[in-house]
């Protein structure tokens, strides 16, 4: 299993709470909420790519 999966699950709870707060708060601009969602998606994709590349490099070095 990818080592980022448990980390992602643990981080998903506070990030979900923050996004819920941003979405339900009337004083927050809706663009800020969507910017937070897009930023999280981009960072998740980058972290997944790095993790995948690192696992392939480790697999190749072992044999």
C-alpha positions as CSV (number, residue, x, y, z in Angstrom):
1,X,0.0,0.0,0.0
2,X,1.2,3.5,-0.8
3,X,2.4,5.2,2.4
4,X,0.5,8.4,1.5
5,X,-2.9,6.7,1.8
6,X,-3.1,6.7,5.6
7,X,-1.6,10.2,5.7
8,X,-4.2,11.4,3.2
9,X,-7.0,9.9,5.3
10,X,-5.8,11.6,8.4
11,X,-5.4,15.0,6.6
12,X,-8.8,14.7,5.0
13,X,-10.7,15.2,8.2
14,X,-9.3,18.7,9.1
15,X,-9.3,19.8,5.5
16,X,-12.9,18.7,5.2
17,X,-13.8,20.6,8.3
18,X,-12.1,23.7,7.0
19,X,-13.8,23.5,3.6
20,X,-17.2,23.0,5.4
21,X,-16.5,26.1,7.5
22,X,-15.5,28.1,4.4
23,X,-18.6,26.9,2.5
24,X,-21.1,27.6,5.2
25,X,-19.8,30.9,6.5
26,X,-21.7,33.7,4.9
27,X,-18.8,36.2,5.4
28,X,-16.5,34.1,3.2
29,X,-16.3,34.8,-0.5
30,X,-17.3,31.7,-2.5
31,X,-14.2,32.2,-4.7
32,X,-12.1,31.6,-1.6
33,X,-13.7,28.2,-1.1
34,X,-13.2,27.1,-4.6
35,X,-9.6,28.3,-4.5
36,X,-9.0,26.2,-1.4
37,X,-10.5,23.1,-3.2
38,X,-8.4,23.7,-6.3
39,X,-5.3,24.2,-4.2
40,X,-5.9,20.9,-2.3
41,X,-6.6,19.0,-5.6
42,X,-3.4,20.3,-7.2
43,X,-1.2,19.6,-4.1
44,X,-2.8,16.1,-3.8
45,X,-1.9,15.4,-7.5
46,X,1.7,16.6,-7.0
47,X,2.1,14.5,-3.8
48,X,0.7,11.5,-5.5
49,X,3.0,11.9,-8.5
50,X,6.1,12.3,-6.2
51,X,5.0,9.3,-4.2
52,X,4.5,7.2,-7.3
53,X,7.9,8.2,-8.7
54,X,9.6,7.5,-5.4
55,X,8.1,4.0,-5.2
56,X,9.2,3.2,-8.8
57,X,12.7,4.4,-8.0
58,X,12.8,2.3,-4.8
59,X,11.5,-0.7,-6.7
60,X,14.1,-0.3,-9.4
61,X,16.9,0.0,-6.9
62,X,15.9,-3.1,-5.1
63,X,16.1,-5.2,-8.0
